[in-house]
Amino acid sequence: MRFLPEEEQRRLVAACFARSELTLEELWMRYFALGGSLSLLELDAYLNGLVALPRVDRDMVAHAVNERLDEVTGPARAPYSHTVQDAKPLHGPLKALVDLLEGAHRAPPERLPAVVAEAGRALDLKIGVYLADYDQRTLVPLRPGAAGLDIETTVGGDVFRRAGTVTRDGTLWTVLLDGVERLGVLEIVPAGGASPDDPALREQCRWLAALLGHLVTITTQYGDGLDRRRRHRRRESAAELLWQSLPPLTGATESVVVGVSVQPVYDLCGTVFDYALSEERAQLAMFDAGARTRGANTAVLTALAAYRAARHAGASLGEQFAAVGAELAGIPDAPAVGGVLAELDLDTGVLRLLGAGQPAPLVVRDGEVVPVAEPTASRFASAGGPPATQLRLEPGDLLALYSRGVAETPDDAGEPFGRARITGRLDRDAGELPPEIARRLTRAVLDHGGGRFRQDAGVLIARWTARPQES
């Protein structure tokens, strides 16, 4: 690829503009429609050689002139900063997105960093990709030789925790999302004098990050190249089976956000979760066998499958409870599986709960715990359970479902983590995103347990926000 010197490009663009029969205002309107953000005065100053522009803006001006030349003169065209093929977008964010899509087509996962780098060049950006490891402690670089970033102590880690965007020392850091699930962060260094605080640049980087997040998830489904980067050790076969059965750790609609953390990620054995979000309701579930055995693995997967089958068929909460009980009854010598089923009406905030052999969920409102009745059933039964517990949430309330391992994990002196510490952590972190609240809670349990989990620790956090009223 040959790049045209900036001053030569400006001189030829100005000459072509003079032949285009456009006024300066008409040229600016065409440039603006292509996504440009310069003012009319800045455009005039560039054409007269008084200011320099980033390559992206120079090429948008050239494209605006060429559109007019195609209309009035045919083949005579203003030059771009580099040789390109006319069939593809030649400038700016659209070219970057097309480069990313075409580069990823049939590409193995490990080629994605090179594809991202090529897309970044269309925007005059140097882009580094970091993916969160499965423990969510470190951001792992995809660039060979780069150092990992601690999620608790670095700028990139702060961006990941808050799912935000910041600029620091000329570098733009932005979260990498697949929909609403946090996958990692992007480190973006603008070239050509562009400012990382430019709103247009930040918006273009957001588009790029959104598309890249989808591509990371898609390529991971058919290759192990990126997945291996995120692992620190071998995942046990039982844990592998459970993880393949679980939904993403984050889900959201306009009125509810769900975030989950389940540990230990490499040895998960007896705890699973599920959720389904729609326009009308959020359906949530957690199952916990307490034990860490192969039988526990089979039992919770059976409970999960029975719950999903009933839910998919439109069964009521009580019918879902009974379906789980019927399936578990068919497993000889199965360990007792506890669990909580929840259904939240997203219009009214009415929450209905059914549980068996599991701690009652917690509802935190403005720093106070809302009392929730403990489940009266000791296990799931095919005849159905007791009447559902019902309460009404208020906008902003946090609902927390958690496994027994969270409350029961002891410290070196034998003192369990306990419900009071769970409540304290939820209150302290209430302003964070639900997936971050869940992550911090399981980290606190790990610290309390001296760096190891004796049982699975699963936490599901849901925050309800009333749907805006239509005017």
HUGI-V682449 format. One record per residue. N is the residue number from 1. RES is the residue in three letters. SS is DSSP state (hx for helix, st for strand, lp for the rest). PHI is phi in whole degrees, 0 to 359 (none if undefined). OMEGA is omega as a letter, one per 30 degrees, with the letter a starting at -180 (NA if undefined). Layout:
BEGIN
{{N RES SS PHI OMEGA} {N RES SS PHI OMEGA}}
END
This chain:
BEGIN
{{1 MET lp none a} {2 ARG lp 257 l} {3 PHE st 263 l} {4 LEU lp 279 l} {5 PRO lp 305 a} {6 GLU hx 300 a} {7 GLU hx 292 l} {8 GLU hx 294 l} {9 GLN hx 298 a} {10 ARG hx 299 a} {11 ARG hx 297 a} {12 LEU hx 288 l} {13 VAL hx 297 l} {14 ALA hx 297 l} {15 ALA hx 293 l} {16 CYS hx 293 l} {17 PHE hx 300 l} {18 ALA hx 298 l} {19 ARG hx 272 a} {20 SER lp 280 a} {21 GLU lp 66 l} {22 LEU lp 264 l} {23 THR lp 282 l} {24 LEU hx 299 a} {25 GLU hx 296 l} {26 GLU hx 292 l} {27 LEU hx 297 a} {28 TRP hx 298 l} {29 MET hx 297 l} {30 ARG hx 294 l} {31 TYR hx 298 a} {32 PHE hx 297 l} {33 ALA hx 295 l} {34 LEU lp 278 l} {35 GLY lp 109 l} {36 GLY lp 290 a} {37 SER lp 235 l} {38 LEU lp 287 l} {39 SER lp 279 l} {40 LEU hx 300 a} {41 LEU hx 294 l} {42 GLU hx 294 l} {43 LEU hx 296 l} {44 ASP hx 299 a} {45 ALA hx 295 l} {46 TYR hx 295 a} {47 LEU hx 297 l} {48 ASN lp 262 l} {49 GLY lp 75 a} {50 LEU lp 268 l} {51 VAL lp 222 l} {52 ALA lp 261 l} {53 LEU lp 235 l} {54 PRO lp 299 a} {55 ARG hx 301 a} {56 VAL hx 300 a} {57 ASP hx 290 l} {58 ARG hx 299 a} {59 ASP hx 288 l} {60 MET hx 293 l} {61 VAL hx 297 l} {62 ALA hx 299 a} {63 HIS hx 294 l} {64 ALA hx 298 l} {65 VAL hx 294 a} {66 ASN hx 295 l} {67 GLU hx 302 l} {68 ARG hx 289 l} {69 LEU hx 298 l} {70 ASP hx 298 a} {71 GLU hx 285 a} {72 VAL hx 245 a} {73 THR lp 233 l} {74 GLY lp 84 a} {75 PRO lp 284 a} {76 ALA lp 296 a} {77 ARG lp 224 l} {78 ALA lp 283 a} {79 PRO lp 279 l} {80 TYR lp 271 a} {81 SER lp 288 l} {82 HIS st 209 a} {83 THR lp 287 a} {84 VAL lp 216 l} {85 GLN lp 266 a} {86 ASP lp 291 a} {87 ALA lp 290 a} {88 LYS lp 251 l} {89 PRO lp 303 a} {90 LEU lp 254 a} {91 HIS lp 203 l} {92 GLY hx 59 a} {93 PRO hx 297 a} {94 LEU hx 295 l} {95 LYS hx 296 l} {96 ALA hx 299 a} {97 LEU hx 293 l} {98 VAL hx 295 l} {99 ASP hx 301 a} {100 LEU hx 293 l} {101 LEU hx 295 a} {102 GLU hx 291 l} {103 GLY hx 293 a} {104 ALA hx 276 a} {105 HIS lp 296 a} {106 ARG lp 62 l} {107 ALA lp 272 l} {108 PRO lp 293 a} {109 PRO hx 305 a} {110 GLU hx 291 l} {111 ARG hx 275 a} {112 LEU hx 301 l} {113 PRO hx 303 l} {114 ALA hx 292 l} {115 VAL hx 295 l} {116 VAL hx 297 a} {117 ALA hx 298 l} {118 GLU hx 293 l} {119 ALA hx 297 l} {120 GLY hx 297 a} {121 ARG hx 296 l} {122 ALA lp 293 l} {123 LEU lp 251 a} {124 ASP lp 58 a} {125 LEU st 233 l} {126 LYS st 256 a} {127 ILE st 243 l} {128 GLY st 252 a} {129 VAL st 249 l} {130 TYR st 234 l} {131 LEU st 250 l} {132 ALA st 290 l} {133 ASP lp 291 a} {134 TYR lp 290 l} {135 ASP lp 281 a} {136 GLN lp 56 l} {137 ARG lp 246 a} {138 THR st 226 l} {139 LEU st 266 a} {140 VAL st 267 a} {141 PRO st 284 l} {142 LEU lp 269 l} {143 ARG lp 275 l} {144 PRO lp 304 l} {145 GLY lp 88 l} {146 ALA lp 282 a} {147 ALA lp 273 l} {148 GLY lp 290 a} {149 LEU st 242 l} {150 ASP st 290 a} {151 ILE lp 292 a} {152 GLU lp 276 a} {153 THR lp 235 a} {154 THR lp 249 l} {155 VAL hx 299 l} {156 GLY hx 299 l} {157 GLY hx 295 l} {158 ASP hx 295 l} {159 VAL hx 297 l} {160 PHE hx 295 a} {161 ARG hx 298 a} {162 ARG hx 263 a} {163 ALA lp 52 a} {164 GLY lp 236 l} {165 THR st 218 l} {166 VAL st 220 l} {167 THR st 245 a} {168 ARG st 209 l} {169 ASP lp 55 l} {170 GLY lp 80 a} {171 THR st 242 l} {172 LEU st 262 l} {173 TRP st 249 l} {174 THR st 219 a} {175 VAL st 289 l} {176 LEU st 258 a} {177 LEU st 240 l} {178 ASP st 251 a} {179 GLY lp 70 l} {180 VAL lp 242 a} {181 GLU st 274 l} {182 ARG st 285 l} {183 LEU st 254 a} {184 GLY st 169 l} {185 VAL st 219 l} {186 LEU st 248 l} {187 GLU st 254 a} {188 ILE st 238 l} {189 VAL st 246 l} {190 PRO st 289 l} {191 ALA lp 249 l} {192 GLY lp 67 l} {193 GLY lp 79 l} {194 ALA lp 291 l} {195 SER lp 266 l} {196 PRO lp 292 l} {197 ASP lp 270 l} {198 ASP lp 297 a} {199 PRO hx 303 a} {200 ALA hx 295 l} {201 LEU hx 296 l} {202 ARG hx 298 l} {203 GLU hx 293 l} {204 GLN hx 298 l} {205 CYS hx 293 l} {206 ARG hx 295 l} {207 TRP hx 299 a} {208 LEU hx 298 a} {209 ALA hx 294 a} {210 ALA hx 295 l} {211 LEU hx 292 a} {212 LEU hx 297 l} {213 GLY hx 301 l} {214 HIS hx 298 a} {215 LEU hx 292 l} {216 VAL hx 299 a} {217 THR hx 295 a} {218 ILE hx 296 a} {219 THR hx 291 l} {220 THR hx 294 a} {221 GLN lp 287 a} {222 TYR lp 237 l} {223 GLY lp 204 a} {224 ASP lp 257 a} {225 GLY hx 301 l} {226 LEU hx 280 a} {227 ASP hx 301 a} {228 ARG hx 296 l} {229 ARG hx 297 a} {230 ARG lp 272 a} {231 ARG lp 258 l} {232 HIS lp 260 l} {233 ARG lp 202 a} {234 ARG lp 292 l} {235 ARG lp 271 a} {236 GLU lp 296 a} {237 SER hx 297 l} {238 ALA hx 297 l} {239 ALA hx 295 l} {240 GLU hx 301 l} {241 LEU hx 297 a} {242 LEU hx 295 a} {243 TRP hx 297 l} {244 GLN hx 292 a} {245 SER lp 264 a} {246 LEU lp 262 l} {247 PRO lp 283 l} {248 PRO lp 303 a} {249 LEU lp 288 l} {250 THR st 223 l} {251 GLY st 217 a} {252 ALA st 201 l} {253 THR st 233 a} {254 GLU lp 293 a} {255 SER lp 238 l} {256 VAL st 207 l} {257 VAL st 234 l} {258 VAL st 242 l} {259 GLY st 226 a} {260 VAL st 227 l} {261 SER st 223 l} {262 VAL st 229 a} {263 GLN st 228 f} {264 PRO lp 278 a} {265 VAL lp 294 a} {266 TYR lp 268 a} {267 ASP lp 231 l} {268 LEU lp 304 a} {269 CYS lp 218 a} {270 GLY lp 235 a} {271 THR st 225 l} {272 VAL st 223 l} {273 PHE st 221 l} {274 ASP st 201 l} {275 TYR st 204 l} {276 ALA st 216 a} {277 LEU st 246 l} {278 SER lp 222 l} {279 GLU lp 295 a} {280 GLU lp 262 a} {281 ARG st 210 l} {282 ALA st 244 l} {283 GLN st 248 a} {284 LEU st 231 l} {285 ALA st 206 l} {286 MET st 218 l} {287 PHE st 237 a} {288 ASP st 215 l} {289 ALA lp 267 l} {290 GLY lp 76 a} {291 ALA lp 278 l} {292 ARG lp 240 a} {293 THR lp 227 l} {294 ARG hx 297 l} {295 GLY hx 296 l} {296 ALA hx 295 l} {297 ASN hx 300 l} {298 THR hx 297 a} {299 ALA hx 293 a} {300 VAL hx 289 l} {301 LEU hx 293 l} {302 THR hx 296 l} {303 ALA hx 298 a} {304 LEU hx 297 a} {305 ALA hx 295 l} {306 ALA hx 295 l} {307 TYR hx 298 a} {308 ARG hx 296 a} {309 ALA hx 299 l} {310 ALA hx 292 a} {311 ARG hx 296 l} {312 HIS hx 299 a} {313 ALA lp 276 l} {314 GLY lp 83 a} {315 ALA lp 292 l} {316 SER lp 287 a} {317 LEU hx 301 l} {318 GLY hx 296 l} {319 GLU hx 291 l} {320 GLN hx 296 l} {321 PHE hx 302 a} {322 ALA hx 293 l} {323 ALA hx 297 l} {324 VAL hx 296 l} {325 GLY hx 300 a} {326 ALA hx 296 l} {327 GLU hx 292 a} {328 LEU hx 294 l} {329 ALA hx 296 a} {330 GLY lp 274 l} {331 ILE lp 257 a} {332 PRO lp 293 l} {333 ASP lp 58 l} {334 ALA lp 287 l} {335 PRO lp 295 l} {336 ALA lp 295 l} {337 VAL lp 254 l} {338 GLY st 264 l} {339 GLY st 180 l} {340 VAL st 228 l} {341 LEU st 248 a} {342 ALA st 225 l} {343 GLU st 221 a} {344 LEU st 246 l} {345 ASP st 283 a} {346 LEU lp 281 l} {347 ASP lp 273 a} {348 THR lp 255 a} {349 GLY lp 82 l} {350 VAL st 288 a} {351 LEU st 247 l} {352 ARG st 243 a} {353 LEU st 230 l} {354 LEU st 224 a} {355 GLY st 219 l} {356 ALA st 210 l} {357 GLY lp 58 a} {358 GLN lp 218 l} {359 PRO lp 303 l} {360 ALA lp 297 l} {361 PRO lp 301 l} {362 LEU st 252 l} {363 VAL st 240 a} {364 VAL st 248 a} {365 ARG st 227 l} {366 ASP lp 52 l} {367 GLY lp 82 l} {368 GLU st 246 l} {369 VAL st 272 l} {370 VAL st 274 a} {371 PRO lp 301 l} {372 VAL lp 231 a} {373 ALA lp 296 l} {374 GLU lp 292 l} {375 PRO lp 300 l} {376 THR lp 267 l} {377 ALA st 278 l} {378 SER lp 274 l} {379 ARG lp 202 l} {380 PHE lp 290 a} {381 ALA lp 225 a} {382 SER lp 292 l} {383 ALA lp 279 a} {384 GLY lp 93 a} {385 GLY lp 257 l} {386 PRO lp 291 l} {387 PRO lp 302 a} {388 ALA lp 293 l} {389 THR st 286 a} {390 GLN st 228 l} {391 LEU st 209 a} {392 ARG st 248 l} {393 LEU lp 280 l} {394 GLU lp 252 a} {395 PRO lp 306 a} {396 GLY lp 94 l} {397 ASP lp 299 l} {398 LEU st 256 l} {399 LEU st 249 a} {400 ALA st 235 l} {401 LEU st 259 a} {402 TYR st 213 a} {403 SER lp 280 l} {404 ARG hx 298 a} {405 GLY hx 297 l} {406 VAL hx 293 a} {407 ALA hx 286 a} {408 GLU hx 268 a} {409 THR lp 300 a} {410 PRO st 268 l} {411 ASP lp 272 a} {412 ASP lp 296 l} {413 ALA lp 271 l} {414 GLY lp 89 a} {415 GLU lp 278 a} {416 PRO st 290 l} {417 PHE lp 301 l} {418 GLY hx 80 a} {419 ARG hx 292 a} {420 ALA hx 296 l} {421 ARG hx 292 l} {422 ILE hx 301 l} {423 THR hx 299 l} {424 GLY hx 299 l} {425 ARG hx 294 l} {426 LEU hx 298 l} {427 ASP hx 294 a} {428 ARG hx 295 a} {429 ASP lp 258 a} {430 ALA lp 301 a} {431 GLY lp 279 a} {432 GLU lp 274 l} {433 LEU lp 290 l} {434 PRO hx 309 l} {435 PRO hx 296 l} {436 GLU hx 286 l} {437 ILE hx 300 a} {438 ALA hx 296 l} {439 ARG hx 299 a} {440 ARG hx 293 a} {441 LEU hx 293 l} {442 THR hx 292 l} {443 ARG hx 295 l} {444 ALA hx 295 l} {445 VAL hx 296 l} {446 LEU hx 298 l} {447 ASP hx 298 l} {448 HIS hx 297 a} {449 GLY lp 277 l} {450 GLY lp 74 l} {451 GLY lp 91 l} {452 ARG lp 214 l} {453 PHE lp 258 l} {454 ARG lp 273 l} {455 GLN lp 228 l} {456 ASP lp 297 l} {457 ALA st 239 a} {458 GLY st 243 l} {459 VAL st 226 l} {460 LEU st 240 a} {461 ILE st 247 l} {462 ALA st 233 l} {463 ARG st 242 l} {464 TRP st 259 l} {465 THR lp 233 a} {466 ALA lp 302 l} {467 ARG lp 294 l} {468 PRO lp 303 l} {469 GLN lp 283 l} {470 GLU lp 286 a} {471 SER lp 275 NA}}
END
